[in-house]
Amino acid sequence: MNSVGERLRQARTDRRMTQAELAQGLATKGFVSLVERDLANCSLPKLRLFASRLGRPLSYFLQEAPSDDVQYLTKTAELAVHAGDAKQALKAVEEGLRLPITANARANLLRLRGMALFAIGRWAKALGELQAAAAVTPPDDPELAAKIYTEMGAVLGSQERYTASIENNMRALRSLGQSKHADPDLQARILTNLANDSYHLGQLDQATEYLRRALALATDAESLTRMANAHMALGITARASGHFDAALKHCDRALAMHRLLGHERIANHILNNLADVHFAAGRLEEAKHYQQTCLERGRQSNDPVALAAAACELARYALTEGRLDDALPLVREGHDAARRARDHVREATALSLEATVAEKRGEPAQADALFRRALGLLYERGAGAKLAELCALYSGMLEGRGARERALAFIRMAYERNFERLPALLGTPRRRPT
């Protein structure tokens, strides 16, 4: 057994791993098959990540594995970030930063470390690394600066700091404008991010305009992924604007593109969006069909994000129809999936839905306990928009019990978006949102 392909196949079978499992996020099952049969060559960064998944050192596959090549380590970190393997990304970055490298290479590695930290939910650390990357980026590399500001915008947007996110995305656009050969794919991503920020600020017309520009750039660049993402976002924006036919058209196009690309998980999320469009249009049966399809596909592919989204929405439909016994197992499945996905907003949604079930069953103490967990989870993470939504929901529940003073306190917080009193009202220790 001498070839890389033979060693890869042996290590995979020893690990009892399928080709699809080994390839997840890095390649296709077909590519792994070709490498194992010595019909395709595997790049060193990709081989290193395969080796990590198989619990083997790179030297198992290669007698002379590189250790002091910054380009190799940078590419490894980049692949690991996109494959969702933050641990390996951080390891490759650390190795690269120990080498004597240029300012550009250092800034890029710091950018990748920020992206990896962001992926595991360490937002403050991620933002700090990205700010450090921006500080050391040479002025003659505007495209790298644009990438860094784009990632900073993504971190800030995830914290619902949409105005700050817009500022950084606009910096990214200005930096890219100084590049002789501006990457249209990156431009499309920045515009899509700006659209997302505008959408959350309620600026739907501005969001639509950004997305149309992003779609035009992605089409010119023949970037099917960016085109699909733009169509998906246009579908969401059209739904929010009440243009349901346009929303369905964009979502259908996004679904077809992502399936063509083999992005099954993203396709699952579009099914969820399609269901939302039908629900908003008052077509409950169609909405149920798409959510059920999304749920089943999420179960088959072990996609916790799709599972959490579909299970919670189906539970909401069941509650609307008074089917408490159907709602509860769906809520609990959604809660478990949200925890696995580290989706704290969806986890809080599931807890609030379970609280609604408890309230309808005449268990107010249990409902209060579940709402305390949901609201506390959101408060700790500074998720203001969802916090306002659940405060309003809890206020309605309290009003129904006749607890009008307490209900008023929660609805006032929701309206004013000022949650300073929340810890005291919940009877929990005060913790600063991150």
N, C-alpha and C positions, 0 to 999 in steps of 0.2 A: 504494500500500500504506500505509494510514493506521491501521487498527484494530489494537488489541493482539493480537487473534486472528490476523490476517494476518501480523503481525510474528513472532508465536510460531511459527506454522507454517513460515514461511520460514527462521527461525533453526534450527528443528529439522531440517528437510530439508537445510539447508546442513551441519549437523553429522552428517548421516546417522544420526540417532537415531530410534528408534521412539517412538510415543506411550507405550507401556508403559515403556520405559526412562526417558523423561523423568518419568513419573509416579511411579516407584519410591519408596515410602516417604512420598510427599507427597500423592498423590491417586490416582485410578483412571485407567485409559486412557480410559474414557468421559468423565470430566471434562475431560481435556485436549482430547478431540475437540470437546466442547461449547464450550470457550473458543476454540479455533481457528476455530470456525464462528460466533463471536460470539453464541452462545446461552446463555452463562453468563459471569459476571464472576469474575475471579480476585482474591483478596485481595492486598494489596501485599506482605506477608511471603512468601506462596507464590510470587508473581511474581518476587520477588527471588531466591529459591532456584532457580526455573526458569531465570532469566537466568544465574545462576552455572553451572548445569549445561551451558548452551548457550554458555558462554564470552563472554557479552555483559554490558555494564553495564545496570543497571536503566533508565538514561536512554534506552537503545535502544527501550524499550517505552513509556516515559512521558517527556514533556518536562520535567515538574517532579517529580522523584523526591524523597521526603522523606529528610532526613538527620539531623534533630534532634528526632525524636519518640521518646521512650523506650518508649512502648507498642508502636509499630511494631517497634522494634529488639528488644524483649523477646519479642514474638510470633515474630519471625524466628528468634531464637536457640532458642526452644522448639520450633518446627517443625523446625529443622535438627537438633537433638538427637534427636528422635524419628525423623527420616529417616536417621540415621546419618551426617550430614555435620558432623562435629565442627569441621572447619576453618571453615566458614561460621558455625557457632554461636559459636565463639570470636571471630571477627571482629565479629559483631553485638554481642556482649557488650562488647568493647573500645570500640566506638563509643558504646554506651549509657553506660558508666562515665565517659566524658569529658564528659558533659552534667551540668548542675546538676539533681540528682534528689533525691527523698525517700529517707529511710532504708529504707523498704519496698522501693522500686524497686531500690536498691543491693543489698540483701540478696537479692532475687530474681535479679538478674543474677549475683551471686556464686554462687548456687545453680546456675544454669544453666551457669556456667563450670566448676563442680565436676563437673556431670553430663557435660559434653563431655570434660573431661580423663579422667574415669573410662572413658568409651567408647573412648578410645585407649590405655587401659592405664597411664595415669600416676596410679597409685593414691595415692601420698603427696601429690602436688600436689592431687589431687581432694579428698582428706580435708581438707587445709589450707584450701582455698577454702570448703568447706562449713562448717568450723568458724568461719571469718571471717564467713560469712553468718549463722550462728546468733548470733554476738556482736553484730551490728548490727541484728538483727531487733527492731523495737519490740514491747513487751509487749502492745500492743493488736491484734496480728495473729497469733493462735495458729494459724490454719490455715497461714500461711506457715512458721511455726516447725515445724509438724508435717511439712510437705513436706521441709524441710531435714533434720530428724532421720531421716526415712524414707530419704533419699538417703545419709546417713551410714551408716545401717544396711546399705544395699545394698553400699557400698564395703567395709565391715568384713566382711560376710558373704562377699564374693568373695575375701577374704584368709584365709578360714577362721577369723576371729576372731568366732566365733558368740556367745559370751557378751557381748562388747562390742556386737555387732549387736543382740542382744535388748534390751540396755539402751537403745540409741538408738531402737529401734522402740517400746519401752514409753513413752519420752519423747514420741514422736510421738503415741501414743494419748492420753496425758494432755493434751498440748497441744490435740489435736483436741476433747477433751472440754470444753475451755473455750470452744469456738466456739459461737455461737448456732445456727448452721446447719451442723453437721458434715457434710462431704462423705462420703456412704456409699461412694462409689467409692474414695476415698482410704483410708477405714477398712478396706475389703476388701483393698486392696493391703497395708496394714500388717500385717493379720492373716495374709495369705498369706506375707509375709516372715518373720513370727514362726514360722509353721509350718515354713518352710524351715530356719530356724536350729535349731528343736527337732528336726526330722528328722535333721539332721547331728550333733546331740548324742546321738542315739539315743533321744530322747523321743517315741516314735511316737504314744502316746495323746494327749499334749499337742498334737502337730502336727495330729492328726486333729480335735481339738476346735477349734483355731484355724481350720482350713479349713472346718469346718461353719459356724462363725460368719461367715467370709468369704463363703461361698456364700449364706447367708441374706441378708446385706447386699447382695450383688451382685444377687440376685434381686429384692429390694425396690426397688433402684435401677434395675432393668431394664438393667443393664450386662452385655451379652452377653459382652464380652471378659473381664471379671472372673469371670463365671460359668464361662466356658470354662477360664480359668486355674486356678480353684479345683478344677474337676473333674479337670483334668490332674494337679494336685498330689495330690488325693485318690487318684487311680489309682496314683501312685508310692508313696504312703504305704501303701496297701492291699497293694501287691505286697510291700513290705518286711516287712509284718506277716504275710504268707502267705495273705492273703485274695484269691486270684487271681480268683474270679468277680466280686467287687466291684471289683477293679482294672480288669478288662476293661470293666465297665459304665461306670465313670467315664471311662476313656480313650475309649471309643466316643462318649460324650456330648461330650467335649472336642473330638474330631475333627470331629464333625458341626457343632458351633458355629463352630469356627475356619474350616472350609470355607465355611460360610454367610457368614462375615465376609470371606471372601477372603484369609485369612491362610495362604497356601499353605506358607510356610516353617515356621510353627508346626505346621501339619498334618503336615509331614514329620517333625518331631521327635516328634509323638505316635505316628506309625507306629513309630518307634524304641522308644518306651515300650511299645507293644503287643507288639512283638517280645520285649522284656525280660520282660514278664509271662508270655508263652508259654514262654520259655526257663526261667524260674524254676519254672514248673509242669511242666517236663519234656517239653514239646511242641516238639521241635526243628524239625520240618518247618514248623509254623505260624510259629515264630520266624524261620526262614529266609525264608519267604514275605514277612513284613512288612519284614524288613531289606532284602530284594532290592527290594521296592517303594519303600522309602525311598531306597535307593541310586539307583534309576533316576529317581525324581522329583528327587532332588538334582542329578543330572547334567543333567536337562532344564532346571531352573530356576537352575542354577549356584549352588547353595546349599552353600557349603563346610562349614557346621556339620553339616548332615544327611549330606553325603558322608563327612565324617570319622567320624561316629558309626556309620553303617551299614557302611562299608568295614572299620572296625576290628572290629566285632562279627562280620561275615561271615568275616573272617580268623581270628578266634578259633574260630568253629565249624569252619572248615576244619582248623585245627591240632588241634582235639579229635578229628577224624576221621582225622588223619594225612595230609591232603592238602596237603603243603608247597608244591607247585607252584601250587596255587590260592591259598594263603594269601599268598604273597609279593607278587604284583601288587596284591592288595587292601590289604595293609599299606602299600605305597608310595603308593597312591592316597589312603589315609586320612591318611598323613603329610603329603603335599602339601596336601591340603584343610585339615588342622588348622593348618598354617603360614599359609595364606591367611586363615583365620578368626582367627588370633592366639589359638588355643585351645591353650595350652601344656600343659594336662593331657592333652588328647587326643593332642597331638604326642608326649608322653612315653609314652603308652599304645602308640602305633604303633611307636615305637622299641623298646619292650620286647617287642612281638610279633615284630618283625623279629629281635630278639636270640634269641628262642625258636626261630625258624626256623633261624638260623645254628647254634645249639647242636645242634639235631636233625640238621643236616647235617654235624656233626663239625667245626665252625669255632669253637672256643671263644674264640680271640683276637678274632674279629669280634663274637661275642656280648658279650664283656666291653666292647668299645669302644662298642657300642650302648647297653648298660646304663649305662655312665658318662655318656653324653650325656643319657639319659633322667633319671637320678637328679640330675645336675647342673642340668638345666633346672628340675626341681621344687624343688630346694634353693634356687636363686637367687630363686625366687618364693614361698618359704615355704608351699608346698602340702603341708601336713603329712599329711593323710589319704591322698592319692594316693602320697606319698612312702613312707608306712608300707606300703601295699599292694605297691609295687614292690620295696621292700627285702625283704619276705617272699618275693616271687616269685624275686628274685635269690638269696636264701638257699637256696631249694629247688634252684635250678640248681647252686649251688656244692656243696650237699650231695650231689647226684647225681654230681659229679665226685670226691667224696671229700675236698674242701677243707673239712673240718669246722670248723676254728677260724675261718676267714673267714666261713663260713655262719652260725656262732653269733653273730658280731659284727653281721651284718646283721639277723638275726631279733631280736636283743636291741634294736636300734634301733627296729625296727618295733613291738615290744611296748611299749617304754617311751616311744615318740614323742620320743626325744631324739636329735637328728641332729648333735650337736657333732663326732662323730668321722668323719662322712661324708666331708668333703674329704680328710682324711688317708687314709682307706681307698680312695678313688677316685684318689688321687694328683693332685688338682687344687688350684689356688690357692683359699684360703679366701675366700669372699665372703659378706657379710651378706645374709640373705634380705630382700627388700623387702616 
